[in-house]
Amino acid sequence: MSAAVMDVSYTEHPDKYQDFLAALKRGGKLSDGDLTKARRMQKTALDDSLPELLIKLGLCSDADIAAAFTQFTGLPRVQAQDYPSESPAHFPVALRFFKHYHLALLAEDEHSVTVAAMDPLHEFPLQALRLAAGKQLHLAVGQLSEIEAALDLQYGEARSQMDKLVDDLTVEETDDADLEHLKDLASEAPIIKMVNFIMQKAVESRASDIHIEPFEQSLKVRLRIDGVLQDIDSPPVASTAAVLSRIKIMAKLNIAERRLPQDGRIKLQMIGKELDLRVSTIPTLYGESVVIRLLDKENAVLDFKALGFGGRMLEAFTQVLAQPHGIILITGPTGSGKSTTLYAALKQLNTTARKIITVEDPVEYQMEGVNQIQAKPQIGLTFAAALRSIVRQDPDVIMIGEMRDLETARIAVQSALTGHLVLSTLHTNDAASGVTRLQDMGVEEYLLSSTINGILAQRLVRKLCPHCKQSYSPPPPMAADLELRRLQPEGELLLYKAVGCPSCNHIGYRGRLAIIEFLGMSESIRKLVMKQEEAFVIQQQAIKEGMQTMYEDGLSKALAGLTTLEEILRVTAET
C-alpha cells in the first residue's frame, strides 16, 4: 500500500454510518429512497451491517462502498495486489470468522496486526480480533470481492465463484415437459444465485451482451466486452433447463414455449445501477439460445466528443443537424453505435422550441422531453404505420429507428419535403452506399438528391487502456505504406500497442470509440445521385471535396494513442 495504515479507536455513537452515507450520497451512489429501503431491511436482517446490506440489495457496488469509507475515514484503500498469498496470522482465529465479518489479515509483527476490513465501523469483530491477537490493530479499507478472493487464496480455497455456487446445486437432468418441476428448480436459491452471478459478472465487466448457449455436453456463457466475445465460468450442463427457465421467468416469457423465438425485458437494480435488460431466445438443437442485451442508463455517453467526433467532421455534422428540414442518415453494421449517435444528436436537438417524436424497435434509452414510440409489428404498429400518424402530430424532428422498407423510406422522404428534420439509420458499409441502398429500395433519385443533407458512417474500435499502453515507432516502410505523414505532417510518428494491466483486466483495452466518415451532400454529389452513379464514384467525389474516410479517421486516432492499428484493420475493409 502506498499510504501507511493507521490505528483506530472504537467508540460507539448513535448513527456511526452518517458520514459514510453522506459520502455515498455526495458521489451520487445512493438515493434517499434506496437508503429507506435498506433501513427497512436492516430491521429484519440483524446479522448484516448496513454497508453489507447495501451491497446485497444491489443498491451500491462493493467498490462504491470501499471508496466511500476511504473518503470519509481517511483510512488507506487496499489494492488487490496488496493482499499476501498466505495468511500472516500466528494466533488462532477461524476462517469462518474472517469470512463472516469480511476481514483479511495483511501483516503481523511483534506489536501489531494490520487488517483489511470491508466495514471499518463494525466494532464488534474488530474488538474481538484485537483481543484474540493481543496486539494493537491497524486498519485499512478493503473491497468485499477482493477480501473474499484473498481469503480463498490464503486458506487454500482458490476456486471460482461459480465453483462455489455449483457446490450448493443438486439439480439433475430433468424432463423439459415437466413445467411445474422446472418452475420449482428455477425458483431455488442456487439457480437464482447462479443467474444473478452471471448478470453481476457482466455488469462488472462492462459487457454489452450475455450469450448463453446450450450444447450437448456443456452450457456455454460468453460476454461481449468492448465488442469482443469472452468466455466466463459456466453453470453445469445439468442445470441448463433450470437456468434458462429462470431467465425466462424474470423476462416474463412463456417457459412452456420452446419451439418459437421470444423477446422479453428485465428491469433490475444491481451493484448500484439501474439496468434495462433485453432478452431474446431462439430454439437450437440442444435447447434455447439466450442473448441478454444490457442497457446501462447511467453509462450512456451521449456526447459527440466522447463518442469520437472531432475537428472538421464534428463541425460539418453539427451544421447539418442545425438545418430545419431534410434527412440525416447514420449507417453501419449491427453493433456499430448507430443508435448511440442518434441519441446524441437528439440530445443536442432537444430544446423547448422543438417537438421531437421517435419510432423505435426497441426504445433503448428514455429521453426527457422526447415523445418515443415503441413499434409493435404484431399489432400493426410498424414504422410506416407509426410515421403516418406522427406527421399529423406537428413534429419538428422525427427519428426513425431504421429504414427497413420502401414504404418507411418514402414516408420519411415526404416528411423531409414538408419541412421536417428526419434522422434514421441504414445497414451499409460506408456513407456513399447509403444513397445506393435507398435507390435499391425504390426511392426515386430526384427525391433523394433534394432531401438528404448528410450521411454518416461509423464503426466502433476498442480504446487503449491509458494506464498500460506502450508506444513504438513504426518502421519506415510501414509508415510510408500507411501514408502516416499525410495525417501527421510534423513530429515523431508513434503508434501504440495494447499491453494489459489490472485496470483493464489484462486485456489492454477499456471502452470503445467511433471511427467515422461524414458525407455532406454538395451540389456535385447531388448531380451524381441524379445520374445514378455507383457508390464508389460518389465516395471518390466526396474524398476530393475533403471527406476523411473511416480508415483515415482510424489511423488518426491510432496516431493520437486512442487505439491500435490492429483494431483499425479489424473493423475496416482496408488492408
Disulfide bonds with the S-S distance in Angstrom:
none
